[in-house]
Amino acid sequence: MVTPGRVPTRAEPGPALASPAVTANDLAEPIEAIPIETKAVNPLTTVVAWVAVVVVLAGITFWVWTRWIDPPVGGIIDRYVAGGGQVFENPAAEFRVTMPTKFETSTSTNPWGQVVTVSDNPGGGYGFAVTKTPQPTSALESFDVALNRLAGQMAADRHAEIIHQIPPAPLGGIGYKDLVIKKGDTYWRVQLELVKDRLYTVVARAPNSDDAAYRRLTKSFQILGPQ
């Protein structure tokens, strides 16, 4: 109530309202840490893991080694038969031939000129060689006698026997003979070609009766120069 004759005044503010007390229950509960379980690693598991890694690395190494660095003999021969190999060609040697792998060349002399041999021994009982041997110009006149004598000598040198042979025959001005020599499980397949002044001896040795490598060798062989 306002007393007459007195100017009304603004009411005096009351005491400030106190904020409600904050209790521990009103605080957000902290997120509990997720326990991380630490267990000792089983030694057997570690060993197994390392063994697996070693096996994988060994497999890769084996594949690279046998495919590119040092392939097994069987693989070398298979690729050779399929058309692979290293080509030798020399006009001075007067022949061309393909060998399975890196070949070696050797020379010597006889009374009629230079003897040239190209050979390859890839291992596993296989061996390949082609030899050019100069001959007197009269050799072709009696080629059958000369080739039969040479065939017998080759068998004797190997203490082996001739199990198959084709009688000498003239083929396009060349005296030709083909034979197979055997000792135990080893086979030598031989092709002899005599031209007017030189003899070519083509030989493939194999640890079995398969003649595929020999056929590949003789197919790749070519006489160069006059015949």
Secondary structure as UniProt FT lines:
FT   TURN            4..5
FT   HELIX           24..26
FT   HELIX           43..64
FT   HELIX           65..69
FT   HELIX           73..81
FT   TURN            82..83
FT   STRAND          86..90
FT   TURN            91..94
FT   STRAND          95..99
FT   STRAND          104..110
FT   TURN            111..112
FT   STRAND          113..123
FT   TURN            124..125
FT   STRAND          126..134
FT   TURN            137..138
FT   HELIX           139..142
FT   HELIX           143..157
FT   TURN            158..159
FT   STRAND          161..171
FT   TURN            172..173
FT   STRAND          174..183
FT   TURN            184..185
FT   STRAND          186..194
FT   STRAND          198..206
FT   HELIX           212..220
FT   STRAND          222..223
//
